[in-house]
Amino acid sequence: GWKIMTPEPPSAGILAAVPPGGNSRAMAKKLELRGILVSPREGAVRFSPHFYNDETEVEKILEAIAE
């Protein structure tokens, strides 16, 4: 249900996506309360993974946004 807003082809590891319902600020707050740091930007939620993020952290994000 998320709409990816990151332009193609990707030139960085940053991902911007609009959550279902479109309320990026509310979703960013929900994720923050679960210890996931993101940023609401221009109607989307900005995820900025880095080399030090591991598979467990990615799974935590996917689980949180699925709820």
C-alpha positions in Angstrom: 0.0 0.0 0.0 3.0 2.3 0.1 3.8 4.4 -2.9 7.6 4.7 -3.7 8.5 8.3 -4.5 12.3 7.9 -4.9 13.2 8.7 -8.5 14.5 6.1 -10.9 17.3 5.2 -11.3 18.3 5.4 -7.6 21.4 7.3 -7.0 21.6 7.0 -3.2 20.5 4.6 -0.5 17.6 6.9 0.5 14.1 5.7 0.1 11.0 8.0 0.2 7.6 6.5 0.2 4.0 7.7 0.9 2.2 5.5 3.5 -1.3 4.3 2.9 -3.7 7.1 3.8 -0.9 9.7 3.0 -0.2 10.9 6.6 3.6 10.9 6.6 3.9 12.8 9.8 1.7 10.4 11.8 3.6 7.4 10.3 6.9 8.9 11.1 5.8 9.4 14.7 4.5 5.9 14.9 7.8 4.5 13.7 9.7 6.8 16.1 7.8 5.4 19.0 9.1 2.0 18.0 12.7 3.2 17.9 12.8 3.6 14.1 14.2 7.0 13.0 12.8 8.3 9.8 11.9 11.8 8.5 8.6 13.1 7.1 9.5 14.9 3.9 7.2 16.5 1.3 4.3 14.1 2.1 6.5 11.0 2.2 8.4 9.1 4.8 12.2 9.2 4.2 14.2 6.1 5.1 18.0 6.5 5.1 19.6 3.1 5.6 23.3 2.8 5.8 26.0 0.1 5.6 25.8 -0.5 9.4 22.1 -1.3 9.4 21.6 -5.1 9.5 18.9 -7.4 8.3 17.3 -7.5 11.7 16.7 -3.7 11.6 15.2 -3.9 8.1 12.9 -6.7 9.3 11.9 -4.4 12.3 10.9 -1.6 9.8 9.0 -4.0 7.5 7.1 -5.4 10.5 6.2 -1.9 11.8 4.9 -0.6 8.5 2.8 -3.7 7.9 0.8 -3.1 11.1 
